[in-house]
């Protein structure tokens, strides 16, 4: 049978394309194009390394490339603001973190996004405790010995950290308050310079993220005295944690999660959650994250959303009470 005369070849071609595309749209075909993965920190850091590991594996599973973009600046708020403004866009995601989704909304006065409601929080990849350490030749063999020296004279013990407003700084401030001791906190432009001066004996102690210090600890150049997590770190099983030392109220970790803009369709959020869980459970990812000192957390979206809200409230109090300012 010939087609009706009012249908041209162009019209027939259009109908054919619509027929081909219609079922895919009806089934919610996604992803339809490459996905942008926003990292709120510079290249080569922990967040960047983890993001690239995850993006490579997730992209293979989703059938579209995931392009990692580093948008550093203002404590991660530049990246978070970019993603928050992309409400409903299913092709942009970001690594959530202690800074842009925990502390920076208080540290930076011009933040316009809400760390909870402007995002769809999918889950938490893992967390990194802080480690308090001294050089190998330091006389303190335990945390209590370091605290005793600090309590003997206010400010007598210096403690290095990698920058104002960082996780190491804020957890250190909270630790100091709970431990009833007054350190002289010495800020550096990153963990590297801080570690250099501690190893040289310029500053007697340091509080930093585990990945930054663990190489020196394993090589015997640093002595780890305590970790800040809720339990002992698998990477340092012989080192006590704050809780068992009677300092549980100072517990805190630098956490890393995954979020998208708010308004993400629930089926896509569920797909992300399932795919991330699968990747995190592979042997190679468990090994890589273990090497970096990561501890598994929770991939439940409801838990993650509530957790982010608690982090914002907790660190808002610490920042304001201690008048902490970002670099």
C-alpha angles and dihedrals in degrees: 000000000000117000119253111279093240091066112085124198088259090053092049090050090051092051090050092052092047091050090051094047097040099075091046092054092044090054091049096246107208141204097031097171140009116306124231114224110196118207114195094210139058124277122279097030126115094268092050095047093049092045093053093048091051096041093054093051097040093047090056090052095046096045095235131089117256110214115207115217123188111216103174126175145090095032093305094305094118090060094042092049091052092053095041090056091054092072112176095010106136093192101065125070137160144202107255117212149175089270110047094030100033119025110009095070086067100033094052114054098201098058108133101184129084109233092216110031100037092061141054103230109210102179149296121278096198146292139252121213123217117246125213109212144164132202115278092252094051113118095230110096096174138029090250090058090052090048091049090055090048094049093050090071127005112249094006093123119061121212121196125211137172103256145324115288094016124130090257092053097047095043088047091053091050091046092052092053095048093044091050094230133120117225127183101241113212115199123211134184094255138335095281098066091040092054092046092058094045091051089049092051095246091122119024101218144018140201112203143141115287097244091055094054107027096087091057091045093052091046091053096244093113130040114218113218103177144344125225101224128105090259141013115297115247086222091058105025094165095056117091122234127228094259096058089048092056094257100105093134088066095056114130140147139197101244132196126203144159129251143161131202116288116269096049110156110255096237090057092047089051091049092052091049094050095045094048091050090052093050094045091052095056116109095239094052092047089052095047094047091046090054089054091050097251120159119207116250131174133308096192109120095211092050091047094050092050091045092055090051091052092048093053091050095044098049093041087064094046093047095049097042092050096036092233116183129193122242 
